[in-house]
Amino acid sequence: MLPPTPRLPQARALIEMDRYFVLHAPRQTGKTTTLDALASELNAEGDIAALMFSCERAESAGDDYAAAEEILLTSLRQAAEWAAWPEELLPPDTWPQAPAGTRFGSALTEWCRRCPRRVVLFLDEIDALQGNSMVSILSQLRDGHNARPGGRPFPASVVLCGLRDVRDYKVASGGVPGRSNPASPFNIVTESLRLDDFSADQIAELYGRHTQATGQEFAKDALDRVFELTQGQPWLVNALAYEITVRMGVADAITAGQVEEAKERLIRARATHLDSLVARLHEPRVKRVLEPVVAGVFPHVEPGFSDDLSYVRDLGLIRQRPPLEVANPIYREVILRVLGDPSEQYVMADPHSFVLPDG
């Protein structure tokens, strides 16, 4: 793997400024790994108690915000215990009594009141929170954030980590994306950071670490082909190398031809990552964007399309910058193969747009 923290230098600066911010990127790009490494660095320095915990289990609570609070506080306590911190840094043995809808914020206040260090929280998989549960948790974070200047103990910095940018959390919780509301729980975020895909140099560095460890080299044309096929998507970059070195059992220097074979094997096997990509094609918001993109026709811009476009970008299905294209050739090939399978007509598009110039 690559050293995680250099991929996200802005995060450290925002934490030092006591900011609340969002880190978003598609699945399996290294968000959790990066934040876990950052938390370890902060804890080692001795003046911050940085804790990362997952909100994923709270998905089952749905709109039941009281149940979501209970699940999150249990996850937080377990993460602190697993961190093997000294006793004085741990949350209290029992959380303070508080009405539903205020319990999460009250618990954070009590912990920060007792903790001798500044508390920094990383809420991983924040997307798991649904509807009223998301509104409740973000509202409590907003309330504690705004009360800090008055002396209320509360986390110095909070990072909301997930697939989507904060504007889409508003949609997920029933809000209107374009409507401004100064009391909204979504207005405490000062920055929204995206963890980028690997550059060609980072792919070479990553594979170079494999060469250092094993002596097995990647030919220059193999490196070029990996970047061309993946455009740096981290899961694809790792999966191709794993397919070649482990599943295909290649022991000599790795060639571009073997990269091509590994690509075919991944697509045919419909690896979990690629299967989840196909599942996304069911979603109406995704179809509204991908149908014209795959057909090569710029869509008629209707109200709400820009939000759909941003959502599909957040999922990593299309390029982050113009032109409007599928994110990488592997994703595009998966989508086109699904289109060509009569049993999997998830997306409809003009078949003539797939004819190559040579016919």
N, C-alpha and C positions, 0 to 999 in steps of 0.2 A: 504494500500500500504506500501511498504518498503521505508525507507529513501533513496532518489535517489542518492545523491552524493557519498556515500560509495561504490556504484557499479562501480564507475569510478574514482578512486583516481588519476590516471595518468593525467587526463585532467587538473586538477587544476595546477599541476606542469608544464605542457607544456605552459599553459597560462601565468604563472608567468615568464617563459623564453621567452615570446614573439614569440612563435612558431605558424606556420600554420600547421594544421593536420586534418586528416579524422577520423570521428567516424562513423562506419558502423555496422549494425546488421539487421536481418530480421525484417519485419513489426511487430508492436505490441509487441516489447520487452522492451519498456520504454525509447527509445532514446530521444524523444521530452520532456518527463517528466523530465528526468535526466538533460538535458541541460537547461530547463526552471528553474529548482531549482538552478542549478549552476549560471545562470545569476542573479537570485534574490540575492544569497549570495554575488556575486561580487559587485553588485550595492549597497548593504547595507553597504559595507565596505568603500565606499566613494571616492576611487581613480580610479575606472574603470566605464565606461559606457558600460555595456554589453547588447547587443540587439540580440534577436533571431527573425528571420522572415523566412517565408516559400517561397520557390521558386516554389511551386506547380502550381500557376496560370500561370507561364511562359511556361508551357508545350505547351499551345496553340500556342505559337509563332513559334514553330518548328525551322527552320533555320533562321528565321527573327531576327537577333541579335539586331537590333534597337528596335523592339517591345519587345523583352525579357528584354532589359535594362530598358525600360519605365515601364514594369510591375514590375520588381524587385525594382526599386526605389520607386514606389508607395507603394509596400508592406512594404518596409523598413520604409518609412515615417509613414504609418499607425501603424506599430508596435511600433514606438517611441512615437506616440501620445497616443496609448492605454496604454503605460507603465506609463503614468502620471508623466513623468520626469519634473523637473524644466526647465524653458525656455532656460537657457544657455546650457543645454545638448542636446536640440533638433536639428535635422538637419536644414539647412537653409530653409526659406520659399519657395525659388525657387532654383532649381539646376543650376549650371553654364552651359552656352552654350558650347557645345562641339560636335565634329563630332560623328556620329554613330560608335560604336566600341571603343570609348574612354570615353563615357559619364558616365558609371558606375564608372570607376576609378576616373574620375575628380570629380564626386559628393562625393565619399568617401574622397578624398583629401580635398575638401572644408569643409566638415563636421569636419574632424579631425583637420583642421587648427583652427576652431572656438571653438571646444569643449575643456573645461578645464581639462577633464579627458582623460586617455588612452581609446581608443575605442576597444572593443572586439566584433566581429561579429560571430554569429552562423547562418550559411546558412542551414536551414532545408530543407529536400526534394530536395537536390541538384540534385538528379537523374532526376528530371523533365526536366531539361535543355537538349535540343537535339542538336546534330550536331554542326553547326556553332555557335549557341547561347552558347553552353557549352564552346567551344574553345574560343570565344570572352570574356566571363566573367572570365574564369580561366586565360586567357592571361593578362587581365587587373589587376587581383589580383597578378599575378606573377610580372608584371611591377612595381606595387606599392610596393610590398614586397621588390624587389631588389633595389628600389630607397630610401628606408628608411635610410640607412646609410649616404646618401648624404643630408639628411635633409628634404626630402619630407614628409609632414604629411600623414599618412596612418594608417589603423587599426593595433594596436600592435599585435593582434592575430586574426586569422580567423579559424573557425572550419567548415569543410564541412561535413554535416551530411546526411546520406542516407543509402540505402540498400547495396550498393556495395562498394568495396574497390576502391581506386583511379585508379588502373590499368584498371578496367573495364570502367571507364569514358572515358579512351583513346579509347577503342573499340567502345563505344557508339558514340563517336564523329568522327569516321572514321579513327582512328589511327591504327597503327600496334602494337599489344601488346608487341612483343619482341624486337622492334627496339628502340635503345637509341637515344635521341635527346636532347642535352644540352639546347636548346632554347625552349623545350616543356613547355607548361603551366602546366604540371603535375609534374614538378620536384621541386616545392617549398614545397611540403609536407614532413615534417620531420618524422612523425609517422603516423601509421594507427592503430587506436584502435578499438577493437570490444567489444561491450557490451555483456557480457556473459549471458547465461541462468541462472536461479536460481539453487543454490545448494539445496541438501536435507535440510540442516539447514536453508536456507533462506525460503524455503516453510514452514517449521515448524514455523519460525518467523512470516511470513505473516499470516498464519492461526491462530497463537497465538494471533495476534492483533484482529482478529475477535472474538476469545474466550474472550479476555479482554473486548471487547465492548458489547458483547451479552450474554456471559456465555455459549455459545454453543461450545462444544469441538469436536475435530477430534480425533478419536481413532488412536493409533499408527499404526495399520495395514492400516488404511485409508491414513495416511500420506505417508507410504511406497508405497502404490499402486498408489497414485498421482504421486510421483516421478518416479516410474517405467513406467507409461503410458506416461508421458509428457517429461521426462528427463529434467524437469525444464523450458520448453518453457513457458515464462510468460503469454501469452494470454491463453494457455491451462490450466495453473495452476489456473488462475482467473476464466476462464469459467466453469471449473468443480465445483468449490465452489459455483459460482453463480447459476448454474443449480440445485445443491442440495438444497441450502438454500432458493432460491427464486422460481424457476420454479417447483421444486418438492415439495417445502414447508416442508422440513424436519425440525422439531423443536428440536428433541432430539440429543444426541451425534451421530456424523456421522461415518458410518462404511465403510469398504472396499467394501461391497456389493453395497452400495449406490453410491460409486465412480464408480463402474463398470456400474451401471445402467445409471449414468450421462454421462459416456463415450459413451454408445450406443445411448443415446438421441441426443448428440451433432453430432455424425456421421450421424444418420438418418435424422436429421434436416438440415444437410449440412450448418451449421452456416457460416456466411460471411467469416470468416477467413479460414475455411476449403474449402469453395467454391473457394476462390482465389487460394488456393493450387492446386485444380483440374485444374483451368484455366492455371496454369503454365505448366501443362503437355502437352499443345499444342506446347510449344516452342521447336524448334529443338535442341537448346543447352541443354535443360533440358532432352529431350528424349534420346539424345546420352549418357547421364550419367546414367539416371534412369533405362533404359532398362536392361543393364547388372547388375546394382546393385540389382534390384528386382529379376532378374533371378539367382542371386548368382554366376555370372560368371565374373571374373575380365576382364575388357575390354582390347582389343588390343589398346595399346597406339599409337595414331596417332598425327601428328602435330595439335595443337589447342585443343587437348583433355584436357590438364592441365588447359587451360583457361576456358573451359566449366566446368570442375570440380570445379574450384575456384568460378565460377559464381553460381553454384548450391549450394555450401557451403555458399556463401554470402546470398543466399535466405533462408537459414536455412532448406533446404530439406534433407540434409544428414549430418552426424556427422562431427564435426570440426576436429576430429582426427581419425586415423585408429582404427578399420577396416572400410572399405568402406560400410556403411549401411545407411538406411533411418534414419532420425534424431531421431525419437521416434516411439513407437508402434502405437500411434493414427494415425500419418501420414501414417505409413506403411499400416494400416488397410484401411484407406481411399483409398490409391492408389490401393491396391489389390481388393477392392470392385469395383472400377472404371474399373479395368481390367476385372472383371467378368461380367460387364454389357455390353451386346452386343451393346447397344445404345451409349456407351461412350468408344469406343476403342481408347483412346488417346495414350496408350503405349502398345507396343507389346512385349511379353516375352514368354519364354517357359513355358507352363502351368504345365509341370511335376515338375518344380522347386517349385511349391506351395504345393506339396503333402507332408504331414507330415510323420514322421518316422512310425507312426502307421497305415499309409495307408489312 
